[in-house]
Amino acid sequence: MLEATGGRGAAAVIDAVGSDGSMSDALNLVRAGGTVSVVGVHNLDPFPFPATISLIRSITLRMTTAPVQRTWPELVPLLQSGRLDVSGIFTDTMPLSDASAAYAAVAARTADCVKVALSI
Protein backbone atom coordinates (compact mmCIF):
# COMPACT_ATOMS: atom_id res chain seq x y z
CA MET A 1 0.00 0.00 0.00
CA LEU A 2 2.76 2.42 0.92
CA GLU A 3 4.61 1.65 -2.32
CA ALA A 4 1.42 2.10 -4.38
CA THR A 5 0.77 5.52 -2.79
CA GLY A 6 4.30 6.86 -2.95
CA GLY A 7 4.72 6.40 0.80
CA ARG A 8 1.64 8.46 1.73
CA GLY A 9 -0.67 5.60 2.68
CA ALA A 10 -4.33 5.08 1.87
CA ALA A 11 -6.86 7.86 2.35
CA ALA A 12 -9.21 5.32 3.97
CA VAL A 13 -8.74 1.82 5.34
CA ILE A 14 -11.45 -0.64 6.37
CA ASP A 15 -10.73 -3.20 9.06
CA ALA A 16 -13.37 -5.93 8.84
CA VAL A 17 -11.20 -8.67 10.32
CA GLY A 18 -11.33 -7.71 13.97
CA SER A 19 -7.89 -8.66 15.21
CA ASP A 20 -5.01 -6.75 16.76
CA GLY A 21 -2.91 -7.39 13.67
CA SER A 22 -5.50 -6.06 11.23
CA MET A 23 -6.14 -2.97 13.38
CA SER A 24 -2.41 -2.26 13.61
CA ASP A 25 -2.07 -2.71 9.85
CA ALA A 26 -4.98 -0.36 9.20
CA LEU A 27 -3.51 2.35 11.44
CA ASN A 28 -0.07 1.94 9.86
CA LEU A 29 -1.36 2.01 6.27
CA VAL A 30 -3.65 5.03 6.50
CA ARG A 31 -2.17 8.38 5.54
CA ALA A 32 -2.00 11.38 7.83
CA GLY A 33 -5.46 12.91 7.88
CA GLY A 34 -6.99 9.63 6.70
CA THR A 35 -9.80 7.51 8.09
CA VAL A 36 -9.79 4.01 9.55
CA SER A 37 -13.23 2.39 9.64
CA VAL A 38 -13.70 -0.69 11.79
CA VAL A 39 -16.76 -2.74 10.83
CA GLY A 40 -17.76 -5.52 13.16
CA VAL A 41 -16.54 -6.66 16.53
CA HIS A 42 -12.89 -6.60 17.43
CA ASN A 43 -11.66 -9.52 19.49
CA LEU A 44 -12.28 -9.10 23.19
CA ASP A 45 -8.65 -8.64 24.23
CA PRO A 46 -7.60 -5.09 25.11
CA PHE A 47 -5.98 -3.40 22.10
CA PRO A 48 -3.03 -1.10 22.82
CA PHE A 49 -4.43 1.78 20.74
CA PRO A 50 -1.68 4.24 19.75
CA ALA A 51 -3.67 7.34 20.73
CA THR A 52 -0.84 9.87 20.70
CA ILE A 53 0.51 8.96 17.27
CA SER A 54 -3.03 8.73 15.87
CA LEU A 55 -3.76 12.22 17.23
CA ILE A 56 -0.53 13.64 15.82
CA ARG A 57 -1.32 12.08 12.41
CA SER A 58 -4.94 13.38 12.56
CA ILE A 59 -6.41 9.94 11.94
CA THR A 60 -10.19 9.67 12.08
CA LEU A 61 -11.36 6.40 13.61
CA ARG A 62 -14.90 5.23 12.92
CA MET A 63 -16.33 2.09 14.49
CA THR A 64 -19.65 0.37 13.96
CA THR A 65 -21.27 -3.00 13.69
CA ALA A 66 -23.06 -4.02 10.55
CA PRO A 67 -26.79 -3.15 10.78
CA VAL A 68 -27.76 -6.75 10.07
CA GLN A 69 -31.36 -6.69 11.30
CA ARG A 70 -32.10 -3.48 9.38
CA THR A 71 -31.02 -5.11 6.09
CA TRP A 72 -32.97 -8.37 6.50
CA PRO A 73 -36.16 -7.20 4.75
CA GLU A 74 -34.17 -6.57 1.57
CA LEU A 75 -31.59 -9.35 1.81
CA VAL A 76 -33.68 -12.36 2.85
CA PRO A 77 -35.84 -12.32 -0.33
CA LEU A 78 -32.69 -12.01 -2.45
CA LEU A 79 -31.18 -15.02 -0.69
CA GLN A 80 -34.38 -17.04 -0.95
CA SER A 81 -34.73 -16.35 -4.66
CA GLY A 82 -31.09 -17.20 -5.36
CA ARG A 83 -30.38 -13.71 -6.72
CA LEU A 84 -27.74 -13.09 -4.05
CA ASP A 85 -24.76 -15.42 -4.33
CA VAL A 86 -23.16 -16.05 -0.94
CA SER A 87 -20.94 -18.92 -2.01
CA GLY A 88 -17.48 -18.45 -0.63
CA ILE A 89 -18.65 -16.32 2.30
CA PHE A 90 -19.46 -19.12 4.73
CA THR A 91 -16.90 -21.69 5.82
CA ASP A 92 -19.49 -23.94 7.52
CA THR A 93 -23.21 -24.68 7.59
CA MET A 94 -24.89 -25.95 10.74
CA PRO A 95 -28.50 -26.56 11.72
CA LEU A 96 -30.18 -23.85 13.79
CA SER A 97 -30.44 -26.34 16.64
CA ASP A 98 -26.61 -26.25 16.85
CA ALA A 99 -26.45 -22.45 17.02
CA SER A 100 -24.56 -22.42 20.33
CA ALA A 101 -21.90 -24.71 18.86
CA ALA A 102 -21.71 -22.52 15.74
CA TYR A 103 -21.16 -19.38 17.81
CA ALA A 104 -18.50 -21.17 19.86
CA ALA A 105 -16.73 -22.31 16.69
CA VAL A 106 -16.63 -18.77 15.29
CA ALA A 107 -15.55 -17.33 18.65
CA ALA A 108 -12.59 -19.73 18.66
CA ARG A 109 -11.25 -17.74 15.68
CA THR A 110 -9.58 -20.60 13.85
CA ALA A 111 -8.65 -20.30 10.21
CA ASP A 112 -10.94 -23.17 9.19
CA CYS A 113 -14.14 -21.74 10.72
CA VAL A 114 -14.75 -18.06 10.05
CA LYS A 115 -18.47 -17.72 9.23
CA VAL A 116 -21.24 -20.21 9.84
CA ALA A 117 -24.59 -20.25 8.03
CA LEU A 118 -27.39 -21.53 10.22
CA SER A 119 -30.02 -23.56 8.38
CA ILE A 120 -33.53 -24.49 9.43
C-alpha positions as CSV (number, residue, x, y, z in Angstrom):
1,M,0.0,0.0,0.0
2,L,2.8,2.4,0.9
3,E,4.6,1.7,-2.3
4,A,1.4,2.1,-4.4
5,T,0.8,5.5,-2.8
6,G,4.3,6.9,-3.0
7,G,4.7,6.4,0.8
8,R,1.6,8.5,1.7
9,G,-0.7,5.6,2.7
10,A,-4.3,5.1,1.9
11,A,-6.9,7.9,2.4
12,A,-9.2,5.3,4.0
13,V,-8.7,1.8,5.3
14,I,-11.5,-0.6,6.4
15,D,-10.7,-3.2,9.1
16,A,-13.4,-5.9,8.8
17,V,-11.2,-8.7,10.3
18,G,-11.3,-7.7,14.0
19,S,-7.9,-8.7,15.2
20,D,-5.0,-6.7,16.8
21,G,-2.9,-7.4,13.7
22,S,-5.5,-6.1,11.2
23,M,-6.1,-3.0,13.4
24,S,-2.4,-2.3,13.6
25,D,-2.1,-2.7,9.8
26,A,-5.0,-0.4,9.2
27,L,-3.5,2.3,11.4
28,N,-0.1,1.9,9.9
29,L,-1.4,2.0,6.3
30,V,-3.6,5.0,6.5
31,R,-2.2,8.4,5.5
32,A,-2.0,11.4,7.8
33,G,-5.5,12.9,7.9
34,G,-7.0,9.6,6.7
35,T,-9.8,7.5,8.1
36,V,-9.8,4.0,9.5
37,S,-13.2,2.4,9.6
38,V,-13.7,-0.7,11.8
39,V,-16.8,-2.7,10.8
40,G,-17.8,-5.5,13.2
41,V,-16.5,-6.7,16.5
42,H,-12.9,-6.6,17.4
43,N,-11.7,-9.5,19.5
44,L,-12.3,-9.1,23.2
45,D,-8.7,-8.6,24.2
46,P,-7.6,-5.1,25.1
47,F,-6.0,-3.4,22.1
48,P,-3.0,-1.1,22.8
49,F,-4.4,1.8,20.7
50,P,-1.7,4.2,19.7
51,A,-3.7,7.3,20.7
52,T,-0.8,9.9,20.7
53,I,0.5,9.0,17.3
54,S,-3.0,8.7,15.9
55,L,-3.8,12.2,17.2
56,I,-0.5,13.6,15.8
57,R,-1.3,12.1,12.4
58,S,-4.9,13.4,12.6
59,I,-6.4,9.9,11.9
60,T,-10.2,9.7,12.1
61,L,-11.4,6.4,13.6
62,R,-14.9,5.2,12.9
63,M,-16.3,2.1,14.5
64,T,-19.6,0.4,14.0
65,T,-21.3,-3.0,13.7
66,A,-23.1,-4.0,10.6
67,P,-26.8,-3.2,10.8
68,V,-27.8,-6.7,10.1
69,Q,-31.4,-6.7,11.3
70,R,-32.1,-3.5,9.4
71,T,-31.0,-5.1,6.1
72,W,-33.0,-8.4,6.5
73,P,-36.2,-7.2,4.8
74,E,-34.2,-6.6,1.6
75,L,-31.6,-9.3,1.8
76,V,-33.7,-12.4,2.8
77,P,-35.8,-12.3,-0.3
78,L,-32.7,-12.0,-2.4
79,L,-31.2,-15.0,-0.7
80,Q,-34.4,-17.0,-0.9
81,S,-34.7,-16.3,-4.7
82,G,-31.1,-17.2,-5.4
83,R,-30.4,-13.7,-6.7
84,L,-27.7,-13.1,-4.0
85,D,-24.8,-15.4,-4.3
86,V,-23.2,-16.0,-0.9
87,S,-20.9,-18.9,-2.0
88,G,-17.5,-18.4,-0.6
89,I,-18.6,-16.3,2.3
90,F,-19.5,-19.1,4.7
91,T,-16.9,-21.7,5.8
92,D,-19.5,-23.9,7.5
93,T,-23.2,-24.7,7.6
94,M,-24.9,-26.0,10.7
95,P,-28.5,-26.6,11.7
96,L,-30.2,-23.8,13.8
97,S,-30.4,-26.3,16.6
98,D,-26.6,-26.3,16.8
99,A,-26.4,-22.4,17.0
100,S,-24.6,-22.4,20.3
101,A,-21.9,-24.7,18.9
102,A,-21.7,-22.5,15.7
103,Y,-21.2,-19.4,17.8
104,A,-18.5,-21.2,19.9
105,A,-16.7,-22.3,16.7
106,V,-16.6,-18.8,15.3
107,A,-15.5,-17.3,18.7
108,A,-12.6,-19.7,18.7
109,R,-11.2,-17.7,15.7
110,T,-9.6,-20.6,13.9
111,A,-8.6,-20.3,10.2
112,D,-10.9,-23.2,9.2
113,C,-14.1,-21.7,10.7
114,V,-14.8,-18.1,10.0
115,K,-18.5,-17.7,9.2
116,V,-21.2,-20.2,9.8
117,A,-24.6,-20.3,8.0
118,L,-27.4,-21.5,10.2
119,S,-30.0,-23.6,8.4
120,I,-33.5,-24.5,9.4
